[in-house]
Amino acid sequence: MSQQEERPRVDQADLRWCHESVQGVSRTFALTVDVLDEPMSSYICLGYLVCRIADTVEDASHIPPEDQVSLLDTYDAVLDPEDDTDPEAFAAAVEPHLPDDGELTEDWAVVRDSPRVLRTFGSLPEDVQEAIVPPARELVQGMAEFVERYEDEGGLRIQTKSELEEYCYYAAGTVGNLITNLVTRGDVAAERRRRLYDTAEEFGLLLQLVNISKDVYDDYTAENNVYLPAEWLRDEGVPQDEVVDEDHRASAASVVRRTAEFAGSFLDDAQTYLETVPLRDGNTLEAWAIPFLLAVGTLRELLAQPEDALSATGVKISRQEVLAVVSEMSGAGGESRESLGQLRESIASTPYHRTPSSAD
C-alpha cells in the first residue's frame, strides 16, 4: 500500500463495519476482538481482516489455481508500501470470481469490499501498519506458493510432516508474529521480547493444527484440500483422495489422532507465550487465553473421537463449554496468568462447564 504524506482520519462507520465483519467471518476470532480493549481491538480486527482476504482467495476451489496465484500476487502488491498498486485493482481482478449475490458469504463480502478494509487499515497509526504488513505479506506469499505448488491437483495435498508445518507457519505462524509485533511496540525488556518471538509461531501453529485436525471433512468436501500428510496416510494404507471414505474410517482416524498429537506438542510454548505477552494498548490476557483453552478442549474431543473429523458430524466443543471458558477468563483479568496451567489441565480432562466448582 503506497505511503501517504498525511495519514487519513479513521472513518468510524468503516471501522464499525470492519468489527461487524469479523463477527460474520470467524466466531472464534470475534471472541478475541470482543475481549480486547481499544486501541488493540481495532488493530487486531484490521490485521485479521487483511489476512482473511488472502485466506478466502486461497481456499476458493471454484477459482482456477493460476487465477488464485495471480490474485494473491496482486493483493501482495497492494500491501507492498513500495508498490503503487491500489486496492481497487485487486477488487476489479477478483470481481469476476465473486459468488452470485444469493451465494455471497460473509467471507466473500469482505473480499468484495476489500478496498474498504484496506482504506480503514491505512488510517491506523504508521507503526501499527508497519507491525502488520510484513507478516501479512509473508502469509499472502506463502499461500500463493502453496497454490502454485499444487496447481495440477486442483487443491492442496500436503505430503510430509515438514510440509504441514511449513504450511501452518504461513497460515498462522505469521499471525503469531503479527500479534507479537503489535504488542512489543515501544519499550519491552530484551529477554521478554526474545521469549515472545521464540514462542509466537508455536502459538499460531497450535491453533492452525487443531483446525486442520478437526476440519478434515469440510476441508476436503468443500475446498478439495487435504492437510493430513500423505506420508502419514500411507503408513495406514489410506489413499489421500479417499481420506473421508467410510472404508478407511478407522485408519484415517488414527492419522487425525496423530495430527492432533502433533498440535498438542505446541501447547507448552503457547502457554509460555500467554504467560509472557504484555498487557498494553488495550491488549488483554483473555483475548489469547480463550482460543488457547478452546483449542485444549477441542484436542480433548479429537483424541477421544478422531473419527468424527472425517464426517459431517465434525468435532467441536459445546456452546456451554465455550461460554464457561469465556466467563472464567473474562472475570479473571491479568491475574489469571498463574492459573493457566491449572485451567489447561482441567479442560484437557473434562468439559469445563462440567468441572465441579468449590460451591458444589
C-alpha positions as CSV (number, residue, x, y, z in Angstrom):
1,M,0.0,0.0,0.0
2,S,1.6,3.2,-1.1
3,Q,2.7,5.6,1.7
4,Q,0.7,8.8,2.1
5,E,2.2,12.0,3.4
6,E,-0.7,12.6,5.8
7,R,-2.5,9.7,7.3
8,P,-6.3,9.9,6.8
9,R,-8.6,10.0,9.8
10,V,-10.3,6.8,10.8
11,D,-13.8,6.7,9.4
12,Q,-15.9,5.5,12.3
13,A,-18.6,3.9,10.1
14,D,-15.9,2.0,8.2
15,L,-14.4,0.9,11.5
16,R,-17.7,-0.3,12.8
17,W,-18.3,-2.2,9.6
18,C,-14.9,-4.0,10.0
19,H,-15.8,-5.0,13.5
20,E,-19.2,-6.3,12.4
21,S,-17.5,-8.2,9.5
22,V,-15.2,-10.1,11.9
23,Q,-18.3,-11.3,13.7
24,G,-19.5,-12.8,10.5
25,V,-16.3,-14.5,9.2
26,S,-14.9,-16.1,12.4
27,R,-16.8,-16.7,15.6
28,T,-13.6,-17.7,17.3
29,F,-11.6,-14.6,16.3
30,A,-14.6,-12.5,17.1
31,L,-14.4,-13.7,20.7
32,T,-10.8,-12.4,20.7
33,V,-11.6,-9.0,19.3
34,D,-14.6,-8.6,21.7
35,V,-12.4,-9.1,24.8
36,L,-9.6,-6.8,23.7
37,D,-9.8,-3.1,24.7
38,E,-9.1,-0.2,22.3
39,P,-7.0,0.5,20.5
40,M,-5.7,-3.1,20.3
41,S,-9.2,-4.4,19.5
42,S,-9.2,-2.4,16.2
43,Y,-5.6,-3.1,15.5
44,I,-6.2,-6.9,15.7
45,C,-9.6,-6.6,13.9
46,L,-8.0,-4.9,10.9
47,G,-4.9,-7.1,10.9
48,Y,-7.1,-10.2,10.9
49,L,-9.3,-9.0,8.0
50,V,-6.2,-8.1,6.0
51,C,-5.1,-11.7,6.3
52,R,-8.5,-13.2,6.0
53,I,-9.0,-11.7,2.5
54,A,-6.0,-13.7,1.3
55,D,-7.2,-16.8,3.1
56,T,-10.5,-16.7,1.4
57,V,-8.9,-16.5,-2.0
58,E,-6.6,-19.4,-1.2
59,D,-9.5,-21.6,-0.1
60,A,-11.6,-20.8,-3.2
61,S,-11.8,-24.2,-5.1
62,H,-14.0,-22.5,-7.7
63,I,-11.1,-20.3,-8.9
64,P,-8.5,-21.9,-11.2
65,P,-5.2,-22.1,-9.4
66,E,-3.4,-19.9,-11.9
67,D,-6.0,-17.2,-11.2
68,Q,-5.7,-17.7,-7.5
69,V,-1.9,-17.1,-7.7
70,S,-2.4,-14.0,-9.8
71,L,-5.0,-12.6,-7.3
72,L,-2.7,-13.3,-4.4
73,D,0.2,-11.6,-6.2
74,T,-1.9,-8.6,-6.9
75,Y,-3.0,-8.4,-3.3
76,D,0.6,-8.7,-2.1
77,A,1.4,-5.7,-4.4
78,V,-1.4,-3.7,-2.8
79,L,0.1,-4.4,0.6
80,D,3.7,-3.5,-0.5
81,P,4.5,0.0,0.7
82,E,6.9,0.4,-2.3
83,D,4.3,-0.6,-4.9
84,D,1.7,1.8,-6.4
85,T,-1.0,-1.0,-7.0
86,D,-4.2,0.3,-5.4
87,P,-6.9,-1.7,-3.6
88,E,-9.4,-1.1,-6.4
89,A,-7.1,-3.0,-8.8
90,F,-7.4,-6.1,-6.6
91,A,-11.2,-5.6,-6.2
92,A,-11.5,-5.4,-10.0
93,A,-9.4,-8.5,-10.5
94,V,-11.4,-10.6,-8.0
95,E,-14.8,-9.3,-9.1
96,P,-15.3,-12.0,-11.9
97,H,-14.7,-14.7,-9.3
98,L,-17.2,-13.5,-6.7
99,P,-20.1,-15.8,-6.0
100,D,-23.5,-14.7,-7.1
101,D,-25.4,-12.4,-4.7
102,G,-27.5,-15.2,-3.4
103,E,-24.4,-17.2,-2.6
104,L,-22.2,-14.4,-1.3
105,T,-20.9,-15.5,2.1
106,E,-19.7,-13.0,4.6
107,D,-16.1,-14.0,3.8
108,W,-16.7,-13.1,0.2
109,A,-18.4,-9.9,1.2
110,V,-15.2,-8.8,2.9
111,V,-13.2,-9.8,-0.3
112,R,-15.6,-7.8,-2.4
113,D,-15.3,-4.8,-0.1
114,S,-11.5,-5.2,0.4
115,P,-10.9,-1.5,-0.6
116,R,-13.0,-0.5,2.5
117,V,-10.9,-2.8,4.7
118,L,-7.7,-1.5,3.3
119,R,-8.8,2.1,3.5
120,T,-9.6,1.7,7.2
121,F,-6.3,-0.2,7.7
122,G,-4.5,2.7,6.0
123,S,-5.9,5.1,8.6
124,L,-4.2,3.2,11.5
125,P,-1.0,4.7,13.1
126,E,2.0,4.2,10.9
127,D,3.8,2.0,13.5
128,V,0.8,-0.3,13.7
129,Q,0.8,-0.7,9.9
130,E,4.5,-1.4,9.9
131,A,3.9,-4.1,12.5
132,I,1.2,-5.8,10.5
133,V,2.3,-5.6,6.9
134,P,5.5,-7.7,6.8
135,P,3.9,-10.9,8.4
136,A,0.7,-10.3,6.4
137,R,2.7,-10.2,3.2
138,E,4.6,-13.3,4.2
139,L,1.2,-15.1,4.7
140,V,0.0,-14.0,1.3
141,Q,3.2,-15.0,-0.5
142,G,3.2,-18.4,1.3
143,M,-0.3,-19.1,0.3
144,A,0.5,-18.2,-3.3
145,E,3.4,-20.6,-3.2
146,F,1.3,-23.5,-1.9
147,V,-1.4,-22.9,-4.5
148,E,1.2,-22.9,-7.3
149,R,2.9,-26.0,-5.9
150,Y,-0.4,-28.0,-6.2
151,E,-2.0,-26.3,-9.2
152,D,-2.1,-29.5,-11.1
153,E,-4.0,-31.2,-8.2
154,G,-6.9,-28.7,-8.0
155,G,-6.4,-28.5,-4.3
156,L,-3.6,-28.7,-1.7
157,R,-2.2,-32.2,-0.9
158,I,0.2,-31.9,1.9
159,Q,2.9,-34.6,1.6
160,T,5.0,-34.7,4.7
161,K,5.1,-33.5,8.4
162,S,7.7,-30.9,7.5
163,E,5.5,-29.5,4.7
164,L,2.5,-29.5,7.1
165,E,4.5,-27.4,9.5
166,E,5.6,-25.1,6.7
167,Y,2.0,-24.5,5.6
168,C,0.9,-23.9,9.1
169,Y,3.7,-21.4,9.6
170,Y,2.5,-19.4,6.6
171,A,-1.2,-19.7,7.6
172,A,-0.8,-19.0,11.3
173,G,2.8,-18.7,12.5
174,T,2.9,-15.4,10.6
175,V,-0.2,-14.2,12.5
176,G,1.6,-15.1,15.8
177,N,4.5,-12.8,14.7
178,L,1.9,-10.1,13.6
179,I,0.4,-10.1,17.1
180,T,3.9,-10.0,18.7
181,N,4.9,-7.1,16.5
182,L,1.9,-5.2,17.8
183,V,2.3,-5.9,21.5
184,T,6.1,-5.3,21.5
185,R,6.0,-1.8,20.0
186,G,7.8,0.5,22.5
187,D,9.8,-0.5,25.5
188,V,9.9,-4.2,26.2
189,A,12.7,-5.9,28.1
190,A,15.1,-7.8,25.7
191,E,14.6,-11.2,27.5
192,R,10.8,-10.8,27.4
193,R,10.9,-9.9,23.7
194,R,13.1,-12.9,23.0
195,R,10.8,-15.3,24.8
196,L,7.8,-13.9,22.9
197,Y,9.3,-14.3,19.5
198,D,10.7,-17.7,20.4
199,T,7.1,-18.9,21.1
200,A,4.9,-16.7,18.9
201,E,5.0,-19.0,15.8
202,E,4.2,-22.1,18.0
203,F,1.1,-20.4,19.4
204,G,-0.1,-19.9,15.8
205,L,0.9,-23.4,14.8
206,L,-1.1,-24.9,17.7
207,L,-4.3,-23.2,16.7
208,Q,-3.9,-24.0,13.0
209,L,-3.1,-27.7,13.6
210,V,-6.2,-28.0,15.8
211,N,-8.3,-26.6,13.0
212,I,-6.6,-28.9,10.4
213,S,-7.3,-31.9,12.7
214,K,-10.9,-31.2,13.3
215,D,-11.9,-29.9,9.8
216,V,-10.7,-32.8,7.6
217,Y,-14.2,-33.5,6.2
218,D,-15.0,-29.9,5.4
219,D,-11.6,-29.1,4.0
220,Y,-11.8,-32.0,1.6
221,T,-15.5,-31.8,0.6
222,A,-15.9,-28.0,0.4
223,E,-12.4,-26.9,-0.6
224,N,-10.7,-30.0,-2.1
225,N,-7.8,-29.7,0.3
226,V,-6.1,-32.5,2.3
227,Y,-3.8,-31.3,5.0
228,L,-3.2,-34.7,6.7
229,P,0.2,-35.6,5.4
230,A,0.3,-38.2,2.6
231,E,3.2,-40.0,4.3
232,W,1.1,-40.5,7.5
233,L,-1.9,-41.7,5.5
234,R,0.3,-44.1,3.5
235,D,1.5,-45.6,6.9
236,E,-2.1,-46.5,7.5
237,G,-2.9,-47.7,3.9
238,V,-5.2,-44.7,3.2
239,P,-5.0,-43.0,-0.3
240,Q,-5.0,-39.3,0.2
241,D,-8.0,-38.7,-2.1
242,E,-10.0,-41.3,-0.1
243,V,-9.4,-39.7,3.3
244,V,-13.1,-39.4,4.2
245,D,-14.3,-42.7,2.7
246,E,-16.1,-44.9,5.1
247,D,-13.9,-47.9,4.1
248,H,-10.9,-46.1,5.6
249,R,-12.6,-44.5,8.6
250,A,-10.6,-46.3,11.3
251,S,-7.3,-46.0,9.6
252,A,-7.8,-42.3,8.7
253,A,-8.9,-41.6,12.3
254,S,-5.5,-42.8,13.5
255,V,-3.9,-40.1,11.3
256,V,-6.3,-37.5,12.7
257,R,-5.2,-38.5,16.2
258,R,-1.5,-38.3,15.1
259,T,-2.1,-34.8,13.8
260,A,-3.9,-33.8,16.9
261,E,-1.0,-35.1,19.0
262,F,1.4,-33.0,16.8
263,A,-0.8,-30.0,17.6
264,G,-0.5,-30.8,21.3
265,S,3.3,-30.7,21.1
266,F,3.0,-26.9,20.8
267,L,0.9,-26.4,23.9
268,D,3.8,-25.7,26.3
269,D,5.2,-23.0,24.1
270,A,1.8,-21.5,23.5
271,Q,1.3,-21.3,27.3
272,T,4.7,-19.7,27.7
273,Y,3.6,-17.1,25.1
274,L,0.5,-16.3,27.1
275,E,2.3,-16.1,30.4
276,T,4.7,-13.6,28.8
277,V,2.6,-11.4,26.5
278,P,2.5,-7.7,27.5
279,L,-0.9,-6.3,28.5
280,R,-0.7,-2.8,26.9
281,D,-2.5,-0.7,24.4
282,G,-5.8,-2.5,25.2
283,N,-4.2,-6.0,25.0
284,T,-5.8,-8.5,27.4
285,L,-4.8,-11.9,28.5
286,E,-8.2,-13.3,27.9
287,A,-8.1,-12.4,24.2
288,W,-5.5,-15.0,23.6
289,A,-6.1,-17.4,26.5
290,I,-9.7,-18.1,25.3
291,P,-8.7,-19.5,21.9
292,F,-5.8,-21.4,23.7
293,L,-8.2,-23.0,26.2
294,L,-10.8,-23.7,23.5
295,A,-8.0,-25.4,21.5
296,V,-7.2,-27.6,24.5
297,G,-10.9,-28.6,24.8
298,T,-11.0,-29.4,21.1
299,L,-7.9,-31.5,21.3
300,R,-9.6,-33.4,24.1
301,E,-12.6,-34.2,21.9
302,L,-10.3,-35.0,18.9
303,L,-8.3,-37.5,20.9
304,A,-11.5,-39.1,22.2
305,Q,-13.3,-39.3,18.9
306,P,-11.0,-38.7,16.0
307,E,-13.3,-40.4,13.5
308,D,-15.8,-37.6,13.9
309,A,-13.4,-35.3,12.0
310,L,-13.9,-37.5,8.9
311,S,-17.7,-37.0,8.6
312,A,-20.2,-34.2,8.6
313,T,-20.6,-34.9,12.4
314,G,-17.5,-32.9,12.9
315,V,-15.5,-32.3,16.1
316,K,-16.4,-29.3,18.3
317,I,-16.8,-28.4,21.9
318,S,-20.2,-27.4,23.3
319,R,-21.6,-23.9,23.4
320,Q,-21.9,-24.3,27.2
321,E,-18.2,-25.0,27.5
322,V,-17.3,-22.1,25.3
323,L,-19.4,-19.8,27.4
324,A,-17.9,-21.2,30.6
325,V,-14.3,-20.6,29.4
326,V,-15.2,-17.1,28.2
327,S,-16.9,-16.3,31.5
328,E,-13.9,-17.7,33.5
329,M,-11.3,-15.7,31.6
330,S,-13.3,-12.5,31.3
331,G,-13.8,-12.4,35.0
332,A,-10.2,-13.2,35.9
333,G,-8.2,-10.5,34.1
334,G,-4.4,-10.4,34.1
335,E,-4.3,-12.2,37.4
336,S,-5.2,-15.5,35.7
337,R,-1.7,-15.9,34.2
338,E,-0.8,-18.1,37.2
339,S,-3.9,-20.3,36.8
340,L,-3.4,-21.0,33.0
341,G,-1.7,-24.3,33.7
342,Q,-4.4,-25.4,36.1
343,L,-7.1,-24.4,33.6
344,R,-5.4,-26.2,30.8
345,E,-5.1,-29.4,32.8
346,S,-8.7,-29.2,33.9
347,I,-10.1,-28.6,30.4
348,A,-7.8,-31.4,28.9
349,S,-9.6,-33.9,31.1
350,T,-13.2,-32.7,31.4
351,P,-15.5,-30.2,29.6
352,Y,-15.1,-27.0,31.6
353,H,-18.8,-26.4,32.3
354,R,-18.9,-29.8,33.9
355,T,-15.9,-29.2,36.2
356,P,-17.0,-29.2,39.9
357,S,-16.6,-25.8,41.5
358,S,-15.8,-25.0,45.1
359,A,-19.6,-24.3,45.6
360,D,-20.5,-27.9,44.5
